[in-house]
């Protein structure tokens, strides 16, 4: 029987440095508040018996141990920047348990970069007995996987295209500073939106928090959580200052939403 609920864990809510930042002694980096301790950005989606990662962050090992993740059936990549990718080698622990390769999904450009940057995994002329067993699957259209429809959402991250993903009434949009109109059209009727909101001051490749609030209100999800947070953001103070229905994400945050949409979304043009 097909599951009706999608369970989500925010594995990491921090920017590329993680928080605290190495060598920084600002008040937020010295904070003992647990929501100011942020590992690199990623999420886990659980649907029935299947676990799907969005990105393999630099901190994947610690995140998997913290949340007791014992298996992963697929990985969807938003883009190939180090903080979203460089935990890829830790996927081999899941291979050891399952004895099966793990499919990786993302744009053709992202997966080409992954193949080139991690040639020791994919170059069969250099065999190794202890490397991740991974399969690359470029996508540019909605995909049905394990009975769940997963829709890539093209975003702009400065001059670079990244992917967000929509699954049922949930969408995950990190590392972006613009959402094209054709992508906005794929984001109606959301229960939960996770959205890039780096800091309060402007940035040339990320939404800052005022911009994120504006776009979140335009999308109109029932609940929006801002992620990829820098050390300008003091969670217990700034979370209270956001409009109703918009909050700051934090590591280990869990929630559920519908795995189904009320209508079949159109394929990307």
VMD Tcl script that draws the C-alpha trace (Angstrom):
set ca {
  {0.00 0.00 0.00}
  {1.38 3.40 -0.99}
  {2.36 5.65 1.90}
  {0.40 8.86 2.32}
  {2.88 10.70 4.53}
  {6.32 12.06 3.83}
  {8.57 12.40 6.89}
  {11.37 14.97 6.72}
  {14.42 15.60 8.90}
  {16.49 18.77 8.55}
  {19.91 17.14 8.75}
  {21.78 20.43 8.47}
  {20.62 24.05 8.49}
  {23.95 25.89 8.27}
  {25.85 27.70 5.58}
  {29.02 26.39 3.93}
  {31.25 27.08 6.95}
  {28.98 25.39 9.46}
  {28.26 27.17 12.75}
  {30.32 27.81 14.82}
  {32.74 29.04 12.17}
  {36.33 27.89 12.62}
  {38.35 30.66 14.27}
  {35.36 32.92 14.92}
  {34.59 34.20 18.41}
  {31.40 36.15 17.70}
  {28.48 35.80 20.12}
  {26.62 33.33 17.89}
  {29.65 31.11 17.30}
  {30.19 31.06 21.09}
  {26.51 30.42 21.79}
  {25.50 27.30 23.68}
  {21.98 27.35 22.25}
  {21.47 24.08 20.32}
  {19.75 25.84 17.40}
  {22.87 27.95 16.87}
  {24.91 24.76 16.31}
  {24.47 24.19 12.57}
  {25.96 21.52 10.35}
  {26.06 21.88 6.58}
  {22.80 21.98 4.66}
  {20.92 18.78 3.76}
  {17.69 16.88 4.42}
  {16.37 13.34 4.67}
  {13.00 12.33 3.24}
  {11.43 9.09 4.45}
  {8.59 7.58 2.45}
  {7.34 4.22 3.59}
  {10.45 2.02 3.92}
  {12.60 4.28 1.72}
  {15.10 6.97 2.74}
  {16.03 9.68 0.24}
  {18.84 12.16 0.89}
  {18.90 15.65 -0.53}
  {22.64 16.31 -0.88}
  {25.55 14.61 0.85}
  {26.80 17.44 3.01}
  {30.32 17.73 4.35}
  {28.85 16.63 7.71}
  {26.93 13.58 6.44}
  {28.68 11.10 8.75}
  {27.85 13.06 11.90}
  {24.31 13.73 10.69}
  {23.68 10.04 9.95}
  {25.02 9.00 13.36}
  {22.99 11.68 15.14}
  {19.73 10.65 13.45}
  {20.48 6.90 13.38}
  {20.16 6.67 9.59}
  {20.89 3.04 8.69}
  {19.95 2.95 5.02}
  {19.67 5.29 2.02}
  {17.91 4.26 -1.19}
  {18.61 7.38 -3.31}
  {20.32 10.79 -3.28}
  {19.09 13.93 -5.04}
  {21.67 16.68 -5.55}
  {20.84 20.37 -5.66}
  {24.24 21.32 -7.12}
  {27.93 20.45 -6.86}
  {29.30 22.94 -4.32}
  {31.51 21.34 -1.70}
  {29.24 21.83 1.31}
  {26.44 19.93 -0.46}
  {28.60 17.22 -1.99}
  {31.77 16.35 -0.10}
  {30.17 13.81 2.23}
  {29.73 11.55 -0.80}
  {32.37 9.06 0.37}
  {30.32 8.33 3.50}
  {27.65 6.72 1.31}
  {29.84 3.60 1.25}
  {28.65 2.72 4.77}
  {25.12 2.36 3.39}
  {26.44 0.21 0.51}
  {28.04 -2.15 3.01}
  {24.68 -2.73 4.69}
  {22.48 -2.96 1.59}
  {24.94 -4.67 -0.80}
  {23.39 -2.53 -3.57}
  {24.53 0.59 -5.45}
  {22.82 3.88 -4.60}
  {21.31 5.92 -7.46}
  {22.27 9.61 -7.59}
  {19.92 12.09 -9.29}
  {20.51 15.67 -10.37}
  {21.00 17.89 -13.39}
  {23.32 16.68 -16.13}
  {25.79 19.48 -15.30}
  {25.83 18.57 -11.60}
  {26.36 14.85 -12.19}
  {29.08 15.52 -14.76}
  {30.94 17.57 -12.14}
  {30.49 14.80 -9.58}
  {31.86 12.20 -11.99}
  {34.87 14.38 -12.81}
  {35.60 15.53 -9.25}
  {35.29 12.05 -7.74}
  {36.82 9.98 -10.53}
  {38.07 7.36 -8.05}
  {34.42 6.36 -7.53}
  {33.39 6.20 -11.18}
  {36.60 5.36 -13.10}
  {36.45 1.60 -13.49}
  {40.06 1.52 -14.73}
  {41.13 2.33 -11.15}
  {39.38 -0.41 -9.15}
  {39.27 -0.16 -5.40}
  {37.74 -2.52 -2.87}
  {36.31 0.17 -0.59}
  {34.66 2.96 -2.51}
  {31.01 4.01 -2.69}
  {28.95 2.08 -5.24}
  {26.93 4.78 -6.98}
  {24.96 5.16 -10.20}
  {24.43 8.50 -11.96}
  {20.97 9.37 -13.30}
  {20.63 12.84 -14.87}
  {17.09 14.25 -14.67}
  {15.32 17.31 -16.02}
  {11.72 16.14 -15.64}
  {9.51 14.85 -12.81}
  {10.43 11.35 -11.68}
  {8.35 8.64 -10.03}
  {10.54 6.84 -7.51}
  {9.32 4.28 -4.97}
  {5.78 5.49 -5.70}
  {6.68 9.10 -4.88}
  {6.67 11.86 -7.49}
  {9.82 14.01 -7.23}
  {9.88 17.21 -9.26}
  {13.10 19.14 -9.96}
  {12.64 22.89 -9.53}
  {15.21 24.98 -11.49}
  {16.60 27.88 -9.45}
  {19.22 30.60 -9.91}
  {22.25 30.69 -7.61}
  {24.05 33.73 -8.98}
  {25.04 32.77 -12.54}
  {24.58 29.07 -11.78}
  {21.49 26.89 -12.12}
  {20.65 24.74 -9.10}
  {17.77 22.38 -8.46}
  {15.24 22.47 -5.70}
  {12.87 19.53 -5.31}
  {9.16 19.15 -4.68}
  {7.69 15.95 -3.23}
  {3.97 15.99 -2.51}
  {3.15 19.02 -0.39}
  {6.81 19.63 0.51}
  {9.49 21.63 -1.35}
  {13.19 22.13 -0.62}
  {14.82 25.19 -2.20}
  {18.32 25.93 -0.98}
  {21.21 27.87 -2.54}
  {19.24 30.32 -4.64}
  {18.75 34.04 -5.08}
  {16.04 33.88 -7.76}
  {13.16 31.56 -8.65}
  {12.09 31.73 -12.33}
  {8.35 32.21 -12.98}
  {8.11 28.72 -14.51}
  {9.46 27.27 -11.26}
  {7.15 29.36 -9.08}
  {4.27 27.78 -10.97}
  {5.35 24.39 -9.57}
  {5.14 25.55 -5.95}
  {1.44 25.98 -5.25}
  {-0.46 24.24 -2.43}
  {2.58 23.53 -0.26}
  {2.25 22.48 3.35}
  {5.95 22.94 4.12}
  {8.63 24.91 2.25}
  {12.32 24.89 3.19}
  {13.90 27.97 1.64}
  {17.36 29.53 1.44}
  {17.73 32.50 3.82}
  {21.43 33.03 4.43}
  {21.61 36.19 6.57}
  {20.11 39.66 6.97}
  {22.65 41.55 4.85}
  {22.64 41.21 1.04}
  {24.46 38.42 -0.78}
  {25.01 37.98 -4.51}
  {24.07 34.27 -4.73}
  {21.68 33.63 -1.81}
  {18.39 35.11 -0.68}
  {18.94 37.16 2.42}
  {16.26 36.83 5.09}
  {14.12 39.85 4.03}
  {14.15 38.53 0.43}
  {13.34 35.01 1.61}
  {10.38 36.30 3.64}
  {9.08 38.16 0.60}
  {9.31 35.14 -1.70}
  {7.90 32.83 0.99}
  {4.84 35.04 1.31}
  {4.45 34.99 -2.47}
  {4.61 31.17 -2.55}
  {2.20 30.95 0.38}
  {3.15 27.62 1.98}
  {1.41 26.91 5.27}
  {4.83 26.74 6.95}
  {8.17 28.03 5.66}
  {11.50 27.22 7.28}
  {14.60 29.23 6.36}
  {17.84 27.27 6.01}
  {21.51 27.69 5.00}
  {21.81 30.08 7.95}
  {25.04 31.99 8.62}
  {26.49 33.19 11.93}
  {24.69 36.50 11.49}
  {21.54 34.64 12.55}
  {20.82 34.15 16.26}
  {18.08 31.53 16.26}
  {16.32 32.18 19.61}
  {16.21 35.94 18.97}
  {15.59 36.21 15.24}
  {13.12 33.33 14.97}
  {10.66 35.27 17.14}
  {10.91 38.29 14.85}
  {9.73 36.53 11.68}
  {6.16 36.77 10.34}
  {3.61 34.13 11.28}
  {4.13 30.91 9.34}
  {7.82 31.60 8.72}
  {10.53 30.26 11.02}
  {14.22 29.42 11.09}
  {15.12 25.78 10.53}
  {17.39 23.93 12.94}
  {19.44 20.73 12.84}
  {17.40 17.65 13.71}
  {14.04 19.33 13.09}
  {11.38 16.80 12.11}
  {7.98 17.18 10.50}
  {5.58 15.35 8.21}
  {3.34 16.36 5.34}
  {1.24 14.83 2.59}
  {3.16 12.78 0.05}
  {0.54 13.53 -2.58}
  {-0.54 16.67 -4.40}
  {-4.14 17.53 -5.24}
  {-3.33 17.62 -8.94}
  {-0.71 16.23 -11.31}
  {1.96 18.84 -11.86}
  {2.98 19.56 -15.40}
  {6.35 18.44 -16.69}
  {9.05 21.08 -16.94}
  {9.08 22.98 -20.21}
}
mol new
graphics top color blue
foreach p $ca { graphics top sphere $p radius 0.5 }
foreach p [lrange $ca 0 end-1] q [lrange $ca 1 end] { graphics top cylinder $p $q radius 0.2 }
display resetview
